[in-house]
Amino acid sequence: METQDLRDLIDLANELDLDKRELFDAMESDNDFELDGYRFIHSNYIDDIQLDELENDPYILGCFNDWFIADNTDLSYDIVRALQDGEKFEELGNHIIDNNFTKEIQSEYARLDGYGHHFSHYDGNTNEFGDWFYFKVS
């Protein structure tokens, strides 16, 4: 890591009240970690991590906006609306997963909303530090 990058890392650790050494070591050894209420994810892995999390939560997939699901799957708006009105969120999410629409959903979700709504339940913000994203999670 270059001198300016180290200074920036120290500034970030101070700003977030994190142990500098612990933050540095974690960034050197892991691409997705949590430290004192902050989650850090390297930008090269964030899409795959988000995709994996969505594929493992069909209920959440079925809760996306009806028009968004209809635009990114083979289902019509009316079918999505009827399933959601019937509270069939998990069944709708399983259809998305089983028919390989999850990647399209994830890609459009990240493009339209960024990553904060998914990873930062605390405030919905996306913060960047070099090649890293970090999120307040508690």
C-alpha positions as CSV (number, residue, x, y, z in Angstrom):
1,M,0.0,0.0,0.0
2,E,1.3,3.4,-0.9
3,T,2.0,6.2,1.6
4,Q,-1.1,8.2,0.7
5,D,-3.3,5.1,0.8
6,L,-2.0,4.4,4.3
7,R,-2.8,8.0,5.4
8,D,-6.2,7.7,3.9
9,L,-6.8,4.4,5.7
10,I,-5.7,5.9,9.0
11,D,-8.0,8.8,8.4
12,L,-10.9,6.5,7.7
13,A,-10.2,4.4,10.8
14,N,-10.1,7.5,12.9
15,E,-13.3,8.8,11.3
16,L,-15.1,5.5,12.0
17,D,-13.4,5.0,15.4
18,L,-11.9,1.7,14.3
19,D,-8.6,0.1,15.2
20,K,-6.2,1.0,12.4
21,R,-4.2,-2.3,12.5
22,E,-7.3,-4.4,12.6
23,L,-8.8,-2.6,9.7
24,F,-5.6,-2.8,7.7
25,D,-5.1,-6.5,8.4
26,A,-8.7,-7.3,7.5
27,M,-8.5,-5.4,4.2
28,E,-5.3,-7.3,3.4
29,S,-6.8,-10.7,4.1
30,D,-10.5,-10.6,3.3
31,N,-12.9,-9.3,0.6
32,D,-16.0,-9.1,2.9
33,F,-15.8,-8.5,6.6
34,E,-17.5,-6.7,9.4
35,L,-15.6,-4.6,12.0
36,D,-17.3,-2.8,14.9
37,G,-20.6,-2.2,13.2
38,Y,-19.3,-1.5,9.7
39,R,-19.3,-4.0,6.8
40,F,-16.5,-3.7,4.2
41,I,-16.8,-5.3,0.8
42,H,-14.2,-5.1,-2.0
43,S,-15.7,-3.7,-5.2
44,N,-14.5,-6.7,-7.2
45,Y,-16.8,-9.0,-5.2
46,I,-19.8,-6.9,-4.2
47,D,-22.1,-7.9,-7.1
48,D,-21.4,-11.6,-6.5
49,I,-22.0,-11.2,-2.7
50,Q,-25.2,-9.3,-3.3
51,L,-26.4,-11.9,-5.8
52,D,-25.6,-14.8,-3.4
53,E,-27.5,-13.0,-0.6
54,L,-30.6,-12.4,-2.9
55,E,-30.5,-16.1,-4.1
56,N,-30.6,-17.2,-0.5
57,D,-33.6,-15.1,0.4
58,P,-36.6,-15.7,-1.9
59,Y,-39.0,-13.8,0.4
60,I,-37.0,-10.6,-0.1
61,L,-36.9,-11.2,-3.9
62,G,-40.7,-11.5,-3.9
63,C,-41.0,-8.2,-2.1
64,F,-39.4,-6.1,-4.8
65,N,-41.7,-3.6,-6.5
66,D,-44.3,-5.3,-8.8
67,W,-43.3,-3.3,-11.9
68,F,-39.6,-4.0,-11.2
69,I,-40.2,-7.8,-11.1
70,A,-42.4,-7.7,-14.2
71,D,-39.7,-5.7,-16.1
72,N,-37.0,-8.2,-15.2
73,T,-38.7,-11.6,-15.4
74,D,-41.1,-13.5,-17.6
75,L,-44.0,-12.5,-15.4
76,S,-46.6,-9.9,-16.3
77,Y,-47.3,-7.0,-14.0
78,D,-50.8,-8.4,-13.3
79,I,-49.4,-11.8,-12.2
80,V,-46.8,-10.2,-9.9
81,R,-49.4,-8.0,-8.4
82,A,-51.8,-10.9,-7.8
83,L,-49.1,-13.0,-6.1
84,Q,-48.0,-10.1,-3.9
85,D,-51.6,-9.3,-3.1
86,G,-52.0,-12.9,-2.0
87,E,-48.8,-12.6,0.1
88,K,-47.0,-15.2,-2.0
89,F,-43.7,-13.4,-1.7
90,E,-41.5,-16.4,-1.1
91,E,-43.2,-18.3,-4.0
92,L,-42.6,-15.4,-6.3
93,G,-38.9,-15.2,-5.1
94,N,-38.5,-18.9,-5.8
95,H,-39.8,-18.5,-9.3
96,I,-37.2,-15.8,-9.8
97,I,-34.5,-18.0,-8.5
98,D,-35.7,-21.2,-10.3
99,N,-35.9,-19.5,-13.6
100,N,-32.5,-17.7,-13.4
101,F,-33.8,-14.1,-13.2
102,T,-31.8,-13.4,-10.0
103,K,-28.7,-12.0,-11.9
104,E,-30.9,-9.6,-13.9
105,I,-32.7,-8.5,-10.7
106,Q,-29.4,-8.0,-8.9
107,S,-27.8,-6.1,-11.7
108,E,-30.8,-3.7,-12.2
109,Y,-31.2,-3.3,-8.4
110,A,-27.5,-2.2,-8.0
111,R,-27.7,0.0,-11.1
112,L,-30.9,1.8,-10.0
113,D,-30.5,1.9,-6.3
114,G,-26.8,1.4,-5.6
115,Y,-25.8,-1.0,-2.8
116,G,-26.8,0.9,0.3
117,H,-30.4,-0.2,0.5
118,H,-29.3,-3.8,0.5
119,F,-26.2,-3.8,2.7
120,S,-26.8,-0.8,5.0
121,H,-30.0,-1.4,6.8
122,Y,-28.9,1.3,9.3
123,D,-29.1,4.3,7.0
124,G,-29.2,3.0,3.4
125,N,-26.0,4.9,2.5
126,T,-23.2,3.6,0.3
127,N,-19.7,4.8,1.2
128,E,-16.6,4.2,-0.9
129,F,-13.0,4.1,0.1
130,G,-10.7,3.4,-2.8
131,D,-11.6,-0.1,-4.2
132,W,-13.9,-0.7,-1.1
133,F,-17.5,-0.1,-0.2
134,Y,-18.3,0.2,3.5
135,F,-21.7,0.3,5.1
136,K,-22.9,1.1,8.6
137,V,-24.8,-2.0,9.7
138,S,-25.6,-1.3,13.4
